Structures are given as structure tokens and as C-alpha cells.
Amino acid sequence: MAKLYYSIGEVSRLTGVKPHILRFWEEEFSILRPRKNRAGNRVYRSRDIKIVLLLKRLLHEEKYTIEAAKEKLLDDKEFVQEQLKSSSEEIESRYLISEIREDLKRLLKLVDEL
């Protein structure tokens, strides 16, 4: 069952993007606007995570500058829509893998303590 909302820490683990970079991207890219809960914590939806993965691809893999990435996102709406259509199953899979990884780390820590 997919989660509706993810914390910034969960998004960081899922995407490999550090929390301070996520916060910076929120300031730079108007397309990335996670909601905040009553406590003021960011809550990311699957669409927000897809945007983070898109930004990561543009900036880190395709080596766009921040300004060039902004232009790409503003000028090529069709490209953005196509990228955001990707399945939420990928996010759910990333989340499950992340949880398994954390469980394995805890297990290894317990074994080391024996």
C-alpha cells in the first residue's frame, strides 16, 4: 500500500538527495512545493517525489545548470507532464527498498552488539 505523504528524511533516502538540497530546490524551482503539516514539517506527495527525481536527473545526470533547468521546465510543459506520468509503483518500490535497507542496518547493529 502506497503512502500518501513522505517526510523530508524519507524523500532524501528515496531519492538520494540531501534534505538541505531539497529545501534549496524548493526556493529555486516553483514546480516543487511540498505542503507543510500543522507542525510546519514538509510533507511530500508522490508527485513531489517525481519532481525531485526529475530535477535530480536534469541537474546531476544531464548536467543542466539551475537556470537551464528552470527554462526547460517552463518552456517544455509536455516534457514535464510526460515525466510526471511515471508510475507511483516506482516510488512505492523505492520506499520499500529503503525500509528494508534500514531494517538490515538495524539487524547488523544488533548482530555486532552480540
C-alpha positions in Angstrom: 0.0 0.0 0.0 1.5 3.3 -1.1 1.9 6.1 1.4 0.1 9.4 0.8 2.8 11.6 2.4 6.5 11.3 3.0 8.8 13.2 5.3 11.8 15.1 4.0 14.0 12.4 5.5 12.1 9.7 3.7 12.3 11.6 0.4 16.0 12.1 1.0 16.6 8.4 1.4 14.3 7.5 -1.5 15.9 9.9 -4.0 19.5 10.2 -2.7 19.1 14.0 -2.5 20.1 15.5 0.9 17.5 17.4 2.8 19.3 20.8 2.6 19.4 20.4 -1.2 15.6 19.6 -1.3 15.0 22.8 0.7 17.2 24.8 -1.7 15.4 23.3 -4.7 12.1 24.4 -3.2 13.4 28.0 -3.3 14.8 27.8 -6.8 12.0 25.8 -8.6 8.4 26.9 -8.3 7.3 23.5 -9.5 8.5 21.9 -6.2 6.2 23.0 -3.4 5.6 20.3 -0.8 2.8 21.1 1.7 3.5 21.6 5.4 1.6 19.8 8.1 0.3 21.5 11.3 3.7 21.2 12.9 5.3 23.0 10.0 7.1 19.9 8.7 7.2 19.3 4.9 5.1 16.5 3.6 5.8 15.3 0.1 3.3 13.5 -2.1 4.3 11.1 -4.8 4.0 13.9 -7.4 6.6 15.9 -5.4 8.9 13.0 -5.3 8.6 12.6 -9.1 9.6 16.2 -9.4 12.6 15.7 -7.2 13.7 12.8 -9.3 13.2 14.9 -12.5 15.3 17.7 -11.0 18.0 15.3 -9.9 18.1 13.9 -13.4 18.3 17.3 -15.1 20.9 18.7 -12.7 23.0 15.7 -11.9 22.8 13.4 -14.8 22.1 15.7 -17.7 24.3 18.4 -16.2 21.8 21.3 -16.7 22.6 24.5 -14.8 19.8 25.6 -12.4 18.9 28.4 -14.8 18.8 26.0 -17.8 16.7 23.5 -15.8 14.2 26.3 -14.9 13.9 27.2 -18.6 13.4 23.6 -19.6 10.7 23.2 -17.1 9.0 26.4 -18.1 9.3 26.0 -21.8 8.6 22.3 -22.3 5.4 21.6 -20.4 4.8 18.5 -22.5 8.2 17.1 -21.3 7.3 17.8 -17.7 3.9 16.1 -18.0 5.4 13.1 -19.6 8.0 12.7 -16.8 5.3 13.1 -14.1 3.1 10.4 -15.6 5.5 7.7 -14.5 4.0 5.1 -12.2 3.7 5.6 -8.4 4.8 2.0 -8.2 8.4 3.2 -8.7 8.1 5.4 -5.6 6.5 2.6 -3.6 9.2 0.2 -4.6 11.9 2.8 -3.6 10.2 3.3 -0.3 10.0 -0.5 0.4 13.7 -0.9 -0.5 14.6 2.0 1.7 12.7 0.4 4.6 14.3 -3.0 4.0 17.7 -1.3 3.9 17.0 0.4 7.3 15.9 -2.9 8.8 19.0 -4.6 7.6 21.2 -1.8 9.1 19.4 -2.3 12.5 19.9 -6.0 12.3 23.6 -5.7 11.5 23.9 -3.4 14.5 22.2 -5.9 16.7 24.5 -8.7 15.5 27.6 -6.5 16.0 26.5 -5.9 19.6 26.4 -9.7 20.4 
